[in-house]
Structures are given as structure tokens and as C-alpha cells.
Amino acid sequence: MAPRDDGIGAAVRRKEDFRFLTGRGMYVDDIVRPGQLHAYILRSPHAHAEIRAIDTSKAMRANGVVAVFTGADMAKDNVGGLPCGWLVKNKDGSPMKEPPHPPLAVGRVRHVGDAVAVVIADSREAAKDAAELIEVDYLPLPAVASVADAIKPGAPQVWDIVPDNTCYDWELGDKAAVDAAFKRAHHVARIELVNNRLVPNAMEPRAAIGDFDPATGDYTLYTTSQNPHVIRLLMGAFVLHIPESKLRVYAPDVGGGFGSKIFHYAEEAIVTWAAGKVKRPVKWTAERSESFMTDAHGRDHVTRAELALDRDGKFLGLRVSTLANMGAYLSTFAPCVPTYLYATLLAGVYTTPAIYAEVRAVFTNTVPVDAYRGAGRPEATYLLERLVDVAAREMNLDPIEIRRRNFIAANAFPYQTPVALQYDSGNYQATLDQALKAADWAGFAKRREEARKRGKLRGIGISTYIEACGIAPSNVVGALGARAGLYEAAEVRVHPTGTVTVFTGCHSHGQGHETTYAQLVAEGLGIPIENIEIVHGDTAKIPFGMGTYGSRSLAVGGSAIVRAMDKVIRKGKKIAAHLLEAAEADIEFKDGKFTVAGTDRSKTFAEVALAAYVPHNYPLEELEPGLDETAFYDPKNFTFPAGCHICEVEIDPDTGVTQVVNFTAVDDVGRVINPMIVEGQVQGGVAQGIGQALLEGCVYDENGQLLTGSMMDYTLPRADNLPSIAVATQTTLCTHNPLGVKGCGEVGAIGAPPAVINAVIDALSPYGITHIDMPATPQRVWRAIQDARMKQAA
Amino acid sequence: MQMTGEYRIPAPREVVWRSLNDPDVLRQCIPGCETVDKISDTEFTAKVALAVGPVKAKFNGKVTLGDLDPPNGYTISGEGQGGVAGFGKGSATVNLESEGPSTTLLRYAAQATVGGKLAQVGARLIDATAKKLADEFFSRFAQVVAVAHEAEPAPATEPPIAPVPEAVTPAPPAAGPADPRPAAPRPALPPLVWIPALIAVIVILLWLVTRA
């Protein structure tokens, strides 16, 4: 039988796109509740200040104002602080420093944008006008914005209870083994680099509506979230003390998140609590400039690393020391990003036998920093793939050759790295070969020469990355400090006519789950994709869920759906055996039919479904009616997508402008369910990776003022910054989940930045330039060229 | 932000100095200025409202004068709160140089920092905006001072100001009650320089707010 055109492997058009492209999506800001009020949050203009007094009396009397609340009001109601979901321990085993994070500041503000008071009024404008009337008496305090400054002796202290601004000082790996490896080294390559701070910039700004029903005591929070159940758990249990049974969290369509909508934010708690106070719905929608100063930022590392090599360019040991910026407060998953999602990836695709990493997480007077597309893995990949290139150049080895010599061999799986992870499958030579061919690596010299004639510097760069996603085995992460399980839940509800509704705890914020999951079910149950509806985002409907992040929706969420389908099929076989008067063991299920093996006697899926709900001829003694199954799937391991990205750039030496002229991505994401969606995910990730490498950089001044606070100053990649991105896949199957899938959501953002920077350095190599920090803006590139020219002239 | 500038004002230095310290003159010249109030000899408050496009913001500023050296110049420093829009603080050194009997060269060097939305959205706009506000201020100021100067009875009748002010002209005898022309180092009034900076801040805030 020919493969289905709506099953696994088919490039099905995204079902959700019709409503998105025709403006019929339903986002939080589109929701209007009866009697709805509007909240405006007054925010600190200071990076660090004592709040000596807040006078809200004038604001209270302003037109249209219903209420004004401050942190003191929330404290009076015993509202808790925003919790952190991961405990990381210091080298000596002591726990990290975990300062409180009240939704509205109490006593002190610690970053520009810190929430100080909320005005609730009839309209957004009235609330905003009234906020102007709030008088806050600030005593500005010295502030610190960069990790390098924050650890200097005498630096301003963000928290009195956190000496040296150090949240934790953590390590991973065998230090003695690494020291020994360096003693034996023929060559040591070194690098110091910055992984630039990024602002996520989801297309849809965050929004939240709190609703309270005085008749039942039920609360509802409508919010822009990637994981509504997590928000219900954190906000209900830790902040507002509302039992799950009384709190519904609903995230309708979500317009992008890239990680920034994982976290539990103050505004969610503020509007929910305020709705209970004023007994009316309260809506808050971020303005874009608010997004810049309140959405958790990403990356912001300063790293020193050394790679020890033998005479042949084989890696002997790796030593890494990183400073990671936490911002002013610990965001939901902040502590795990520069540790368990970062240092554990430092083996890359290589056989480096000894690795030691130490990470110091530092508080600063900046917006909290947390997971952003890739979360930790882009930082590890960038560091490693830059360092490998540096080593190759210093040892006069070809960048391809040095990688080949160090790859984990295709027959070495499962492969245990020295930094905790066990890779299950992969074939790095194969992805590399495919990418080299697709990018016409061999023809580059000619293209460089041609560019030279046009006065352009052309360079080529490569990265062979690996990442760990499909997050994650609950017992493993629990042992590492996670305060949550990371399984996923799904319910497959078969209706009497054989149509199906699937309830999943993963929540799409643009990934196309409604299509990919439907393909899974179409394939698994042998029914047309039109008969399948995917429901997500609503705690009132879905059994449970941990949400969408870490490229886990298919590997974990999809696996849960498969497990629930297995249960449906198992029960269906029992029903079919009864209807067909055969033994259950003789029933086969294939292509939507239950068949008695070796005969042509069969019942369709719809017939079995009908029998389950109209059980006139049914084994009622042994079997319950109905066909509705739920499964929770806890992954056995992370999944390990890997691949090879090749970038070609041209630099105008007179202006420093870098243009990406070719980009090739060959990724092993395991089994591909929908190649069109995979291509789109990879292209989007690569676009963000190019953005990080060349354009994006969040800047605070030395007083902690956010200077890149709008799109005028923070450069997102635009169409003319991007080449046509060639995407291909190379498949080895994941060995431990039922689908063999690995995940594709983050690979682009992980693999691209080092490929781009390696290409930039290659282009600039005639000047002897060996390093440039991201973003490689025209100014930086031009400056590097000028400096090099002066040096050469001298 | 660092900003420097110079303006040639068609009036004698003494007149310029006096005007620089005259709240009324300042009020007239500062774009959007609602009030300038003297708190003490060296402290003033000012309220300035600025509108950019559809947005208005009101700044409450406090200004302190120092390094008084009449009529050569002073240093003013201050800070302004713009509410939701943020804040600005800064200082400026103002210098007056006589270029002729009725021409004075005013030079200033100002530095300011802004915070909150102003910095977030306005960092890039602040220089241009401040410059524009400063230009607006000084062109008005030159006009007001010139008019006042012409209107003055001219050197004939009154000894308006010691032409060669060695700073210590003892209390001027002829000054009527309406003419409290100070003799000695009378702490000048204001915000001249500072105000442009503040204003710039405000404008930037406005911009920000508008853009938000």
C-alpha cells in the first residue's frame, strides 16, 4: 500500500495556517471578558534603587481608576514570590542563593522595568494616565549590569543576602584528568569569548487576563504561555495559593515564544490576584518596549576555554570557565541553562576524553536571563566550534580534517561522554559529507577568487554540532535539581463515529502541532487527518502537561500520544475480537482495520468506535464501554539531534558589512514526520542564529540602563539579511522513543552562530584576525580590519 | 550624553548674565516651560511639559547652581522626574565671554544621563533632540534678551550694570524696588543650560512614550 499522503513523512500543509494567515487566530489580547478592566504597570526607571515611599493617592482619584496596588498590598494578602524551578548546587554541595522575587517590588527595585505598582482602570489609557500620578520616592543606588563588573571587588551588590553577587559556583567533570591531559598536550588552543545577550522578541507580546467568579470562587488566567499547566502549578501553589481545582490556565493561540513564554511572570500573578480583589476581569497586554525590559533575556556568557591536543590534532582535554548572567532575579528555569543544558554538551560530537567546566552564575541589575531558543546548547556549541577552528588554524590543520579525526564513530553508540550524557545514535561523518557536498565546499576557492575580483572578502565556515533535547527523564533531572517532572501527557478520545480528539500537554506557539500530531494519529489509527482534532493550551481540558520547550513536543509529547493510541488499539482489539468472534490474539490492526489474521474478516476503526459507545453487542462483563485513553510518557533519555552547518559570507572591507551569501544546514533530527515543518523550523532557527552572530546584541550602559530597548536599536534579522537557506536532513533514529524522533526546533539557532563567525574569521584571515565577538556588526568588523591594517603597517 | 555648543547673543555680557538668572526670562525661553521657581539662591524647581507628536510628558526638575562666577558663568546641575517616562539628570558648565559692547558669546558643555523609557527608546535620539531644544531655547533667549536690551534706557540714564564688572559692584544705589538687580555674586538663577538637557530628556521620553 502506498504511503498515506497525510501520515508520517508527508509534507502536509499546516492546518492552523488558514486561521493565522487570515487573521482569525485567537490570542489573549483578542479576548474580551464581560466587565473587563485594564491594568497598567508602573515600572522602575532605575536599575537599582530603594523605594522610600509610594504615594498612590492621586492616582486612586483619577478618572476611571478602580484600584491601585503596590507590593505592600500583595504582601498583606500573603502573596508569595515567583518560584524558581531548578536548584543548582555549589562546588561544595551547598545550595545556590535564591533571593525572593515578589511580583510587585517591595523595598527595592533591582532592574529597569521592575514592577512597582499596578493601576486598574476602565481603559488602558485611563490606567496609563493614572500611573503618571503615582509618586515614587526613589533613592538611587549604584548598579551593575555586566557579569565582569559584578564580580569585581567592591562592586555594587544586587542582593544583601548574596555575597559577591554570586548565585552559585558550579562545576562538572574530572578536573584532575583534565589537568593531566593538559600536561601531555602537544598544543593548547585558547579562546576567550562573549556569548551575546539577546532579547527574545516574540511576535506577540505577552498578555494576561485574570478572571474571578465570585459565585464559585474559581479563577481563570488567560495567558501567553508555552506551558499552561506549569503556570497553574507554580502560580497556584507558590504565589497565590489557589488549589489547582479552582484555577484554570488557558493559553489560546500563542504568537511565538522561543522560550520566553515558558516562565511564570509577575504580570500573570498580578492580574489573577487583582481580579480577585476587584471582582472583575483584569487584562494586561505588554507594549513592545515593556517586552524589551520584562521578557526574560537569553545567553549573556563570558567564557575562557582551553583545548589540549596531541600531535595529530586529537583532542585530549577541554577546560572551560564561564560567567553567566542571571539578571536581578532567578527566572523559572534560569539556573539549569548555563549548567545542565550547557556544560553537559561540551563534548560535542567529539571523543574528548576529559572535560572540566566551572560556571559562576552572577546577579546583575538587569532583566532576568533564562532559556532562549537552544538554551545552553548554543552557548556550548559556539564555544566548542570556535575553539576547534582556532585549534585547526594554529596547528595548520584543515577544519574538516580536525573534526573528522575527533568525531565519535558511527559504530560507537551508545556513547558515554565525560560530561554525563549518553548519546544514543548519530552519524557525524555522514551529515558532514552530505553538507560538504550540498554546500559545494570543494568549489569555494573559486568563489573566493571571484569575490576578491569584486573587492569582497569571502569566507567559509563550518560547525558540526550536537544538542540534547526531548527534555527530559524525570528521575535524571530530579537528581540534578529540577523541581518538576518532565514527562508529557496525552489523551486520545475516540468519538462514537470514529473521529478523534487528541488532548496534549505540549502547547504550540507556532510549531504546527495541530498538523504534526494529526499526522501521527492519522498514521497510527489509519483515519483521515480531517477526522482528527488537536486540543492544547487549556488546563480545563487537558489531563496534564509540562509544555513546549527544549524541542520536546514530538519526542516527548508525540510519544505520549503514541502510547495513548497504543492503549486505544489494544482496547479496540478486544472489542473487535468480540465482534468478529475471534481470539484477541488473532486480531491485527493495520490501516484503520481490525482484521482476523489470515482472513478477510475485519471491522473498521469507526465500527469498533461505535460499538464502544453503543455497546449492544459488547463484552460488558469484561470491558468498560467507551474508547478514550490517557498516557503519560516519561522519556528514557534526552534525544541528540546533530548536524553540520556551513556558512559563506562576503565582507566589504571598506564598510565592514557582512552578507551571508550561502547557508547550508544538514540536520539529523531523527524520523521526520512533516518535512515541510522541519524545513521551516530549521530555517527559522538559522535566521535567529544568523541574527545572534551578526546583528543582535542587547546593551546595558554602566548604570544598568537598557539602551537597546526598541527595534530601532536592537537589530532583528530582516529578509535582506538572510540568504536562501538550504535545508536537508540525514537520519539516524532515536533508539529510545517509540517514534525514533529527536527534535528540530532549536537546531538552527544552535548550529548557525559558530558557522557564521567561523566564516567571518575565514574571510578576515588575510588580515591575521583570529577572533571577533558576536554580533559581528559592520562597526566591529570594520574596526577589526582597521586595527589589523595598523598593526600590519607598523 | 555629552553636548557642547555656543551661541552669539546680541547683548552685553551683564545683560546676558542677568537674563540667565531671571526666572521670567527662562520661563519664556524654555520650550514647554510652565514654571520656574526659586527655592533658594542656588536652587530652583521647574516644570516643563513637552509634546512630541500626540504624546505629552511633564517633567519636574530640580536645579542647583554652583561655581558661581558672575558674569563669567556657572555650573548647573539638576535632575528631572518624568514619571512613567523615566528620569534625567545632568550638569552643564556655562561660560559667557564678551565679544564686544553688545555681543556675548555663550558656551556650554553639558552632560546628562537618562533613565527608564527615555534611555530605552531615546538613547539614539537624545543628542539630536537635545540639540534641537537647545537651539530653540537660545534663539528665543537671544531674541528676548535683545529686545530687553534695546528697551533698556541705554547706558545714559541709569548705570544699568557696571560695564566692567569686577564682580563686586556694591549694591547699586539707583535700583528701585522693581529692579532688584543684584550686585554681588548673586546666585544666578537657572537652568539655562541644564534645562536644554532636561528638555532633551523630556523630548526623548515623549518619543519613547509615543513609540511604545
Chai-1 contact restraints between the chains, C-beta under 6 A:
chainA,res_idxA,chainB,res_idxB,connection_type,confidence,min_distance_angstrom,max_distance_angstrom,comment,restraint_id
A,P45,B,G86,contact,1.0,0.0,6.0,A-B,restraint_1
A,P45,B,F87,contact,1.0,0.0,6.0,A-B,restraint_2
A,P45,B,G115,contact,1.0,0.0,6.0,A-B,restraint_3
A,P45,B,G116,contact,1.0,0.0,6.0,A-B,restraint_4
A,H46,B,G115,contact,1.0,0.0,6.0,A-B,restraint_5
A,A131,B,V84,contact,1.0,0.0,6.0,A-B,restraint_6
A,E132,B,G83,contact,1.0,0.0,6.0,A-B,restraint_7
A,E132,B,V84,contact,1.0,0.0,6.0,A-B,restraint_8
A,E287,B,A212,contact,1.0,0.0,6.0,A-B,restraint_9
A,S289,B,Q120,contact,1.0,0.0,6.0,A-B,restraint_10
A,S289,B,V121,contact,1.0,0.0,6.0,A-B,restraint_11
A,S289,B,A212,contact,1.0,0.0,6.0,A-B,restraint_12
A,Q705,B,G115,contact,1.0,0.0,6.0,A-B,restraint_13
A,Q705,B,A119,contact,1.0,0.0,6.0,A-B,restraint_14
A,L706,B,Q120,contact,1.0,0.0,6.0,A-B,restraint_15
A,L707,B,A123,contact,1.0,0.0,6.0,A-B,restraint_16
A,G709,B,Q120,contact,1.0,0.0,6.0,A-B,restraint_17
A,G709,B,V121,contact,1.0,0.0,6.0,A-B,restraint_18
A,S710,B,V121,contact,1.0,0.0,6.0,A-B,restraint_19
A,D713,B,R124,contact,1.0,0.0,6.0,A-B,restraint_20
